[in-house]
């Protein structure tokens, strides 16, 4: 398959599918936005004052798979996952979301 670049439409679709999967497993769901406020950053993660996290991802000109990876890493960080547990969640979330993301 060729390289599929992300768009704001696919970013929104991926965020919805990822959110459903994260909620289904009882994990904390961060908020997602684009682009990051930090110039040149591909992804930023910040803690919100009222609780929770905001994951901001650069979408323009990037493959859907890279954008999805950044979003999943945000979920991993928001849930304080590390090591094998984090890697297991990365694989499970990617497998659950990628077919939907590539169709968006």
PyMOL CGO cylinders between C-alpha atoms (Angstrom):
from pymol import cmd
from pymol.cgo import CYLINDER

trace = [
    CYLINDER, 0.00, 0.00, 0.00, 1.26, 3.49, -0.80, 0.3, 1, 1, 1, 1, 1, 1,
    CYLINDER, 1.26, 3.49, -0.80, 1.90, 6.16, 1.76, 0.3, 1, 1, 1, 1, 1, 1,
    CYLINDER, 1.90, 6.16, 1.76, -1.41, 7.64, 2.91, 0.3, 1, 1, 1, 1, 1, 1,
    CYLINDER, -1.41, 7.64, 2.91, -1.14, 11.17, 4.28, 0.3, 1, 1, 1, 1, 1, 1,
    CYLINDER, -1.14, 11.17, 4.28, -3.32, 12.35, 7.12, 0.3, 1, 1, 1, 1, 1, 1,
    CYLINDER, -3.32, 12.35, 7.12, -5.84, 15.15, 6.78, 0.3, 1, 1, 1, 1, 1, 1,
    CYLINDER, -5.84, 15.15, 6.78, -7.98, 16.94, 9.31, 0.3, 1, 1, 1, 1, 1, 1,
    CYLINDER, -7.98, 16.94, 9.31, -10.87, 14.66, 8.31, 0.3, 1, 1, 1, 1, 1, 1,
    CYLINDER, -10.87, 14.66, 8.31, -8.87, 11.47, 8.86, 0.3, 1, 1, 1, 1, 1, 1,
    CYLINDER, -8.87, 11.47, 8.86, -7.48, 12.93, 12.13, 0.3, 1, 1, 1, 1, 1, 1,
    CYLINDER, -7.48, 12.93, 12.13, -11.03, 13.39, 13.41, 0.3, 1, 1, 1, 1, 1, 1,
    CYLINDER, -11.03, 13.39, 13.41, -12.05, 9.92, 12.26, 0.3, 1, 1, 1, 1, 1, 1,
    CYLINDER, -12.05, 9.92, 12.26, -9.00, 8.32, 13.87, 0.3, 1, 1, 1, 1, 1, 1,
    CYLINDER, -9.00, 8.32, 13.87, -9.64, 10.24, 17.11, 0.3, 1, 1, 1, 1, 1, 1,
    CYLINDER, -9.64, 10.24, 17.11, -13.24, 8.96, 17.26, 0.3, 1, 1, 1, 1, 1, 1,
    CYLINDER, -13.24, 8.96, 17.26, -12.25, 5.33, 16.62, 0.3, 1, 1, 1, 1, 1, 1,
    CYLINDER, -12.25, 5.33, 16.62, -9.34, 5.52, 19.06, 0.3, 1, 1, 1, 1, 1, 1,
    CYLINDER, -9.34, 5.52, 19.06, -11.59, 7.11, 21.70, 0.3, 1, 1, 1, 1, 1, 1,
    CYLINDER, -11.59, 7.11, 21.70, -14.13, 4.31, 21.41, 0.3, 1, 1, 1, 1, 1, 1,
    CYLINDER, -14.13, 4.31, 21.41, -11.41, 1.68, 21.76, 0.3, 1, 1, 1, 1, 1, 1,
    CYLINDER, -11.41, 1.68, 21.76, -9.77, 3.43, 24.74, 0.3, 1, 1, 1, 1, 1, 1,
    CYLINDER, -9.77, 3.43, 24.74, -13.12, 3.80, 26.53, 0.3, 1, 1, 1, 1, 1, 1,
    CYLINDER, -13.12, 3.80, 26.53, -14.01, 0.17, 25.79, 0.3, 1, 1, 1, 1, 1, 1,
    CYLINDER, -14.01, 0.17, 25.79, -10.93, -0.90, 27.73, 0.3, 1, 1, 1, 1, 1, 1,
    CYLINDER, -10.93, -0.90, 27.73, -11.47, 1.55, 30.59, 0.3, 1, 1, 1, 1, 1, 1,
    CYLINDER, -11.47, 1.55, 30.59, -8.35, 3.60, 29.93, 0.3, 1, 1, 1, 1, 1, 1,
    CYLINDER, -8.35, 3.60, 29.93, -8.15, 7.36, 30.44, 0.3, 1, 1, 1, 1, 1, 1,
    CYLINDER, -8.15, 7.36, 30.44, -8.83, 9.17, 27.19, 0.3, 1, 1, 1, 1, 1, 1,
    CYLINDER, -8.83, 9.17, 27.19, -6.78, 12.31, 26.52, 0.3, 1, 1, 1, 1, 1, 1,
    CYLINDER, -6.78, 12.31, 26.52, -8.14, 15.14, 24.40, 0.3, 1, 1, 1, 1, 1, 1,
    CYLINDER, -8.14, 15.14, 24.40, -6.67, 15.45, 20.91, 0.3, 1, 1, 1, 1, 1, 1,
    CYLINDER, -6.67, 15.45, 20.91, -5.92, 18.58, 18.90, 0.3, 1, 1, 1, 1, 1, 1,
    CYLINDER, -5.92, 18.58, 18.90, -3.88, 19.70, 15.92, 0.3, 1, 1, 1, 1, 1, 1,
    CYLINDER, -3.88, 19.70, 15.92, -1.44, 21.30, 15.43, 0.3, 1, 1, 1, 1, 1, 1,
    CYLINDER, -1.44, 21.30, 15.43, 0.82, 21.51, 18.50, 0.3, 1, 1, 1, 1, 1, 1,
    CYLINDER, 0.82, 21.51, 18.50, 1.37, 25.00, 19.91, 0.3, 1, 1, 1, 1, 1, 1,
    CYLINDER, 1.37, 25.00, 19.91, 5.14, 24.45, 19.94, 0.3, 1, 1, 1, 1, 1, 1,
    CYLINDER, 5.14, 24.45, 19.94, 6.64, 25.44, 16.59, 0.3, 1, 1, 1, 1, 1, 1,
    CYLINDER, 6.64, 25.44, 16.59, 8.29, 22.50, 14.83, 0.3, 1, 1, 1, 1, 1, 1,
    CYLINDER, 8.29, 22.50, 14.83, 6.91, 19.87, 17.22, 0.3, 1, 1, 1, 1, 1, 1,
    CYLINDER, 6.91, 19.87, 17.22, 5.26, 16.80, 15.73, 0.3, 1, 1, 1, 1, 1, 1,
    CYLINDER, 5.26, 16.80, 15.73, 3.55, 15.93, 19.02, 0.3, 1, 1, 1, 1, 1, 1,
    CYLINDER, 3.55, 15.93, 19.02, 3.14, 17.51, 22.43, 0.3, 1, 1, 1, 1, 1, 1,
    CYLINDER, 3.14, 17.51, 22.43, 1.46, 16.16, 25.53, 0.3, 1, 1, 1, 1, 1, 1,
    CYLINDER, 1.46, 16.16, 25.53, 0.41, 18.45, 28.34, 0.3, 1, 1, 1, 1, 1, 1,
    CYLINDER, 0.41, 18.45, 28.34, -1.47, 18.01, 31.58, 0.3, 1, 1, 1, 1, 1, 1,
    CYLINDER, -1.47, 18.01, 31.58, -4.65, 20.08, 31.80, 0.3, 1, 1, 1, 1, 1, 1,
    CYLINDER, -4.65, 20.08, 31.80, -5.39, 22.18, 34.90, 0.3, 1, 1, 1, 1, 1, 1,
    CYLINDER, -5.39, 22.18, 34.90, -8.74, 20.48, 35.55, 0.3, 1, 1, 1, 1, 1, 1,
    CYLINDER, -8.74, 20.48, 35.55, -7.22, 17.03, 35.10, 0.3, 1, 1, 1, 1, 1, 1,
    CYLINDER, -7.22, 17.03, 35.10, -6.60, 14.92, 32.05, 0.3, 1, 1, 1, 1, 1, 1,
    CYLINDER, -6.60, 14.92, 32.05, -4.21, 15.43, 29.17, 0.3, 1, 1, 1, 1, 1, 1,
    CYLINDER, -4.21, 15.43, 29.17, -4.14, 17.19, 25.81, 0.3, 1, 1, 1, 1, 1, 1,
    CYLINDER, -4.14, 17.19, 25.81, -2.27, 15.46, 22.98, 0.3, 1, 1, 1, 1, 1, 1,
    CYLINDER, -2.27, 15.46, 22.98, -1.54, 17.80, 20.08, 0.3, 1, 1, 1, 1, 1, 1,
    CYLINDER, -1.54, 17.80, 20.08, -0.33, 16.23, 16.84, 0.3, 1, 1, 1, 1, 1, 1,
    CYLINDER, -0.33, 16.23, 16.84, 1.03, 17.68, 13.60, 0.3, 1, 1, 1, 1, 1, 1,
    CYLINDER, 1.03, 17.68, 13.60, -1.16, 16.23, 10.86, 0.3, 1, 1, 1, 1, 1, 1,
    CYLINDER, -1.16, 16.23, 10.86, -0.26, 18.12, 7.68, 0.3, 1, 1, 1, 1, 1, 1,
    CYLINDER, -0.26, 18.12, 7.68, 2.13, 16.25, 5.40, 0.3, 1, 1, 1, 1, 1, 1,
    CYLINDER, 2.13, 16.25, 5.40, 2.47, 13.22, 7.65, 0.3, 1, 1, 1, 1, 1, 1,
    CYLINDER, 2.47, 13.22, 7.65, 1.40, 9.61, 7.05, 0.3, 1, 1, 1, 1, 1, 1,
    CYLINDER, 1.40, 9.61, 7.05, -1.72, 8.42, 8.86, 0.3, 1, 1, 1, 1, 1, 1,
    CYLINDER, -1.72, 8.42, 8.86, 0.34, 5.69, 10.55, 0.3, 1, 1, 1, 1, 1, 1,
    CYLINDER, 0.34, 5.69, 10.55, 2.72, 8.29, 12.06, 0.3, 1, 1, 1, 1, 1, 1,
    CYLINDER, 2.72, 8.29, 12.06, -0.17, 10.46, 13.28, 0.3, 1, 1, 1, 1, 1, 1,
    CYLINDER, -0.17, 10.46, 13.28, -1.88, 7.39, 14.77, 0.3, 1, 1, 1, 1, 1, 1,
    CYLINDER, -1.88, 7.39, 14.77, 1.38, 6.40, 16.50, 0.3, 1, 1, 1, 1, 1, 1,
    CYLINDER, 1.38, 6.40, 16.50, 1.60, 9.84, 18.11, 0.3, 1, 1, 1, 1, 1, 1,
    CYLINDER, 1.60, 9.84, 18.11, -2.01, 9.64, 19.26, 0.3, 1, 1, 1, 1, 1, 1,
    CYLINDER, -2.01, 9.64, 19.26, -1.50, 6.17, 20.73, 0.3, 1, 1, 1, 1, 1, 1,
    CYLINDER, -1.50, 6.17, 20.73, 1.67, 7.34, 22.49, 0.3, 1, 1, 1, 1, 1, 1,
    CYLINDER, 1.67, 7.34, 22.49, -0.47, 10.09, 24.02, 0.3, 1, 1, 1, 1, 1, 1,
    CYLINDER, -0.47, 10.09, 24.02, -2.89, 7.48, 25.37, 0.3, 1, 1, 1, 1, 1, 1,
    CYLINDER, -2.89, 7.48, 25.37, 0.04, 5.49, 26.77, 0.3, 1, 1, 1, 1, 1, 1,
    CYLINDER, 0.04, 5.49, 26.77, 1.46, 8.61, 28.48, 0.3, 1, 1, 1, 1, 1, 1,
    CYLINDER, 1.46, 8.61, 28.48, -1.93, 9.72, 29.83, 0.3, 1, 1, 1, 1, 1, 1,
    CYLINDER, -1.93, 9.72, 29.83, -2.36, 6.32, 31.46, 0.3, 1, 1, 1, 1, 1, 1,
    CYLINDER, -2.36, 6.32, 31.46, 1.17, 6.16, 32.89, 0.3, 1, 1, 1, 1, 1, 1,
    CYLINDER, 1.17, 6.16, 32.89, 1.94, 2.93, 31.05, 0.3, 1, 1, 1, 1, 1, 1,
    CYLINDER, 1.94, 2.93, 31.05, 5.54, 1.73, 30.79, 0.3, 1, 1, 1, 1, 1, 1,
    CYLINDER, 5.54, 1.73, 30.79, 7.60, -1.16, 29.47, 0.3, 1, 1, 1, 1, 1, 1,
    CYLINDER, 7.60, -1.16, 29.47, 5.87, -4.30, 28.28, 0.3, 1, 1, 1, 1, 1, 1,
    CYLINDER, 5.87, -4.30, 28.28, 2.47, -3.08, 29.36, 0.3, 1, 1, 1, 1, 1, 1,
    CYLINDER, 2.47, -3.08, 29.36, 2.86, 0.08, 27.27, 0.3, 1, 1, 1, 1, 1, 1,
    CYLINDER, 2.86, 0.08, 27.27, 4.08, -1.88, 24.25, 0.3, 1, 1, 1, 1, 1, 1,
    CYLINDER, 4.08, -1.88, 24.25, 1.17, -4.31, 24.55, 0.3, 1, 1, 1, 1, 1, 1,
    CYLINDER, 1.17, -4.31, 24.55, -1.32, -1.42, 24.55, 0.3, 1, 1, 1, 1, 1, 1,
    CYLINDER, -1.32, -1.42, 24.55, 0.44, 0.23, 21.60, 0.3, 1, 1, 1, 1, 1, 1,
    CYLINDER, 0.44, 0.23, 21.60, 0.11, -2.96, 19.58, 0.3, 1, 1, 1, 1, 1, 1,
    CYLINDER, 0.11, -2.96, 19.58, -3.49, -3.63, 20.63, 0.3, 1, 1, 1, 1, 1, 1,
    CYLINDER, -3.49, -3.63, 20.63, -4.68, -0.06, 19.94, 0.3, 1, 1, 1, 1, 1, 1,
    CYLINDER, -4.68, -0.06, 19.94, -2.89, 0.11, 16.59, 0.3, 1, 1, 1, 1, 1, 1,
    CYLINDER, -2.89, 0.11, 16.59, -4.37, -3.23, 15.50, 0.3, 1, 1, 1, 1, 1, 1,
    CYLINDER, -4.37, -3.23, 15.50, -7.86, -2.14, 16.52, 0.3, 1, 1, 1, 1, 1, 1,
    CYLINDER, -7.86, -2.14, 16.52, -7.71, 1.33, 14.96, 0.3, 1, 1, 1, 1, 1, 1,
    CYLINDER, -7.71, 1.33, 14.96, -5.44, 1.05, 11.90, 0.3, 1, 1, 1, 1, 1, 1,
    CYLINDER, -5.44, 1.05, 11.90, -7.96, -0.55, 9.48, 0.3, 1, 1, 1, 1, 1, 1,
    CYLINDER, -7.96, -0.55, 9.48, -10.41, 2.25, 10.28, 0.3, 1, 1, 1, 1, 1, 1,
    CYLINDER, -10.41, 2.25, 10.28, -7.69, 4.90, 10.05, 0.3, 1, 1, 1, 1, 1, 1,
    CYLINDER, -7.69, 4.90, 10.05, -6.53, 3.77, 6.63, 0.3, 1, 1, 1, 1, 1, 1,
    CYLINDER, -6.53, 3.77, 6.63, -10.12, 3.89, 5.35, 0.3, 1, 1, 1, 1, 1, 1,
    CYLINDER, -10.12, 3.89, 5.35, -10.68, 7.46, 6.59, 0.3, 1, 1, 1, 1, 1, 1,
]
cmd.load_cgo(trace, "trace")
